[in-house]
Amino acid sequence: MGASPDIKRKPVVHVYNHTEHAHWLPAFADLHIACIHSDATIVAFVSPLDPNKVIQYWEERAAEVEAGSRVTVFALSGDGKELAGFVSLNQTMTQTQPFVGSIEKLLVSPNHRRRGVARAVMEAIERIAEERGRTVLTLHTEEGSPAELMYPRLGYLEFGRIPTFMVSPHTRELKGDVGFYKILSSHGTRWDARTKP
Ligand SMILES: CC(C)(COP(=O)(O)OP(=O)(O)OC[C@H]1O[C@@H](n2cnc3c(N)ncnc32)[C@H](O)[C@@H]1OP(=O)(O)O)[C@@H](O)C(=O)NCCC(=O)NCCS
C-alpha cells in the first residue's frame, strides 16, 4: 500500500517547546536509532543500542532547550502523524563568540528522505539563529557521508578535515570529520565592534 496523500504533503516545521512537544521525545529517539541502524550515522551512540539511553539523551537535550542554550526544530509529515526529521542549534554563551552557533543532530527519517525535510528544518533553524544574532554557524559531519554532499547544497563551506576522528557505530572503524561553516547575510551589518560584551 502506498503512502497516503497527507503523508506526501509538505512537512510541517515546529520549534520544540517542552510543554507542547515532550510526547514526541520517544519518536526523536526512534528516528535517531533508525539513522544509526540504516545509515550507520555517527551520532553519539554505537551498537548494541539501548533505547532507554537514547530517550534519556533526548530528555537531556530537551532540558537544554528549556535552559535556553539549545533550539530544536522538527518536521512532522504532512498528516502530522510522523516525525520526519529534526535539527538543533547549540548556542553556548561566550563573550568572545556571541554570534557563533553550532548546528547539531540533523537527522531525517529513512521514510522521508529526498523530499526537502533537511532543507526545511535547516532553513527554519537558520532563521531562528539569525533572529538571535547567531550569524556564524559551524557544523561537523562524517567524511564520505551523503551529508558531506548535502551541506554545500545548503550554502555551507568546508573549513577543514580531521582524519580518524570518530568511531563508526557498527564496525568500530575510525572515520574522518569534515567541518563546515556558513556566515548568514546579516552578520557583517549586525555585529558592531564597539559593542561591549
Ligand atoms: C543527509 C540527510 C540529512 C538529507 O536529508 P533529506 O531530507 O533527504 O535532504 P533534502 O531532501 O532536504 O535535500 C537537501 C539537499 O541535499 C541534497 N541531498 C540530500 N541527500 C543527498 C544525498 N544522499 N546525496 C547527495 N545530495 C543529497 C538534495 O539533493 C538537496 O539539494 P537540492 O535541493 O539542491 O537538490 C538524510 O539523508 C539523513 O538524515 N541521513 C542520515 C543522518 C545524517 O547523515 N545526518 C547528517 C549528520 S551531520
The ligand as a Gaussian input file, in Angstrom:
#p B3LYP/6-31G(d) Opt

LIG

0 1
 C       21.651000      13.693000       4.835000
 C       20.157000      13.845000       5.185000
 C       20.015000      14.748000       6.410000
 C       19.417000      14.504000       3.980000
 O       18.056000      14.727000       4.341000
 P       16.922000      14.922000       3.222000
 O       15.680000      15.404000       3.893000
 O       16.824000      13.689000       2.418000
 O       17.547000      16.099000       2.338000
 P       16.737000      17.116000       1.399000
 O       15.708000      16.362000       0.609000
 O       16.233000      18.273000       2.189000
 O       17.889000      17.610000       0.428000
 C       18.613000      18.821000       0.657000
 C       19.668000      18.945000      -0.448000
 O       20.695000      17.978000      -0.256000
 C       20.788000      17.105000      -1.368000
 N       20.918000      15.730000      -0.867000
 C       20.125000      15.118000       0.062000
 N       20.539000      13.859000       0.257000
 C       21.607000      13.693000      -0.556000
 C       22.441000      12.587000      -0.822000
 N       22.253000      11.389000      -0.225000
 N       23.449000      12.727000      -1.734000
 C       23.633000      13.909000      -2.361000
 N       22.857000      15.017000      -2.149000
 C       21.863000      14.891000      -1.273000
 C       19.467000      17.246000      -2.100000
 O       19.602000      16.994000      -3.482000
 C       19.091000      18.685000      -1.819000
 O       19.764000      19.569000      -2.692000
 P       18.945000      20.341000      -3.863000
 O       17.704000      20.881000      -3.186000
 O       19.903000      21.409000      -4.263000
 O       18.656000      19.316000      -4.871000
 C       19.498000      12.454000       5.411000
 O       19.848000      11.589000       4.361000
 C       19.899000      11.818000       6.739000
 O       19.276000      12.082000       7.758000
 N       20.931000      10.950000       6.700000
 C       21.390000      10.223000       7.893000
 C       21.801000      11.155000       9.003000
 C       22.896000      12.127000       8.620000
 O       23.846000      11.805000       7.916000
 N       22.743000      13.348000       9.124000
 C       23.728000      14.382000       9.000000
 C       24.580000      14.320000      10.213000
 S       25.745000      15.654000      10.237000

